[in-house]
């Protein structure tokens, strides 16, 4: 390796955690290809019985998914990324607020994002910066 080259970053954690993250990324990429009503139906079934996820947990999974998949890391990877992160949370019996909608400020675009603890996870702006078209959240079991 030449002096100017660097090794690609690996997502943190052991082999089991990396496999879990990569499986969720694959599921997110596959589910994101489905029709919107089918995605919403799947996510509504997936949330069943889950408790609200804490911001720190969702943020950690968001970063793990972004590190594992360059495709999910970018702006256009928002839908598979949000699905993958939600599924990782669900594997622990938790669920963030999963949203699909539009940005209300320029540049106007479709977007998928997650919220936890009343805050948007790893995205610019506040919840009011986005218009929600689909929402799947956990029941408040606190």
C-alpha positions, 0 to 999 in steps of 0.5 A, a space after each residue: 500500500 502506498 503512503 497516501 492510501 488509507 484503509 476503509 473504515 469498518 463499522 465497530 463491533 464484533 463479527 456478530 454485530 457486523 453480520 447483524 448490521 449488514 443483514 439489516 442493510 440488505 433487508 433495507 435495500 430490498 424493502 426499499 424497492 417495494 411499493 410504498 404501501 407494501 413498505 408501510 404495511 411491512 413496517 406496521 407489522 414489524 413494530 408490533 409490541 415494540 417499546 420506544 427506542 432511545 435517541 442514543 440507540 437509534 443514533 448508534 445504529 444509524 452510524 453503524 448502517 452508514 459505515 457498513 453501506 456507502 449506498 445507505 450513507 448518502 442522501 439518496 440512501 435515506 429510505 433503505 437506511 431508515 428501514 435498516 436502522 428501524 429493523 436493528 432497533 426492533 431486534 432489541 424490542 425497540 422502535 424509533 418513529 419511522 417517517 417518510 415524507 418531504 422536506 418543507 424547505 429547499 431543496 424540496 425532495 422526498 425523504 425518509 428519516 427517524 425520530 427518537 426522543 422528539 429529535 430527528 436522528 442524525 439529520 439536519 433540522 427539526 421535525 417541523 422541517 419535514 412533512 410526514 406522508 407515512 409514519 410508523 411509531 411505537 406505542 408509548 409503553 413507558 
